[in-house]
Amino acid sequence: MDQRLSDFAGQAAARLDAAETALIRGGAAPAQVARAALGAIAASASRLALPRCETIAQASAELIAQGEDSYPMALRGLMRLREVIDAIGESGREPAGVDDDLVAAATRTLPPSITDTLAQARARLMEIAPSARDPRLAAIIERLGDLTAEIEPDKETEAPAELSSARQTRGPRS
């Protein structure tokens, strides 16, 4: 086996152990440790032309960045990454496999919240017809404002409308 791949497998396994431990602890600081470890694995995998390993590490790091709700899928990614790293250590080759589920979870986008959608609709109507001379249009604009105000207290339980720049990209970041 190529010495570089053997070294990679050993170092990646140690970094993966650190990432798993940090992720299980939870919290913002340990999540940063986990993401840094996965970023280092992805960078090394890239240099060694190990695309599957790189993809899994990047997707797992992005899932961690998305927050605790994504940790179960991130842990699945870490387990899969461990299998790939173990295979590289044993055979000196990256095993074939499909990781579309991890990539899809890492790049998913959240729908805008209801209140944001209503506010955007009202703002757009105000742009189109600022004077709202038509009483029906004025009633719609007013009702959109009322609905937004009624729903606003529940906004904290909804998905955020503002997406992080990472989720707006086509692929996971490292």
Long-range contacts (C-beta under 8 A, 24 or more apart in sequence): 1-91, 1-92, 2-92, 4-48, 5-48, 5-88, 5-89, 5-92, 6-89, 6-92, 8-44, 8-45, 8-48, 8-50, 8-88, 9-85, 9-86, 9-88, 9-89, 10-89, 11-44, 12-41, 12-44, 12-45, 12-53, 12-81, 12-85, 12-88, 13-82, 13-85, 13-86, 13-89, 15-40, 15-41, 16-41, 16-78, 16-81, 16-82, 16-85, 19-60, 19-78, 20-75, 20-78, 23-64, 23-71, 23-74, 23-75, 23-78, 26-68, 26-71, 31-64, 31-65, 34-61, 34-64, 34-74, 35-61, 35-64, 35-65, 38-64, 38-81, 38-174, 39-174, 41-81, 42-174, 43-174, 50-88, 50-94, 51-94, 52-84, 52-94, 52-95, 52-96, 52-97, 52-99, 53-81, 53-84, 53-85, 53-88, 53-94, 55-99, 55-102, 55-103, 55-172, 56-80, 56-81, 56-84, 56-99, 56-102, 57-81, 57-174, 58-106, 58-171, 58-172, 58-173, 58-174, 59-99, 59-102, 59-103, 59-105, 59-106, 59-172, 60-102, 60-106, 61-172, 61-173, 61-174, 62-106, 62-107, 62-166, 62-172, 62-173, 63-102, 63-105, 63-106, 63-172, 65-164, 65-166, 65-173, 66-106, 66-164, 66-166, 66-167, 70-105, 73-102, 73-105, 76-102, 77-102, 103-171, 103-172, 106-171, 106-172, 107-167, 107-169, 107-170, 107-171, 107-172, 108-167, 109-163, 109-167, 109-168, 110-159, 110-160, 110-161, 110-163, 110-167, 111-159, 112-159, 112-161, 113-155, 113-158, 113-159, 113-160, 113-161, 114-151, 114-158, 115-148, 115-151, 115-152, 115-155, 115-158, 116-161, 117-161, 118-144, 118-147, 118-148, 118-151, 119-144, 119-148, 122-148
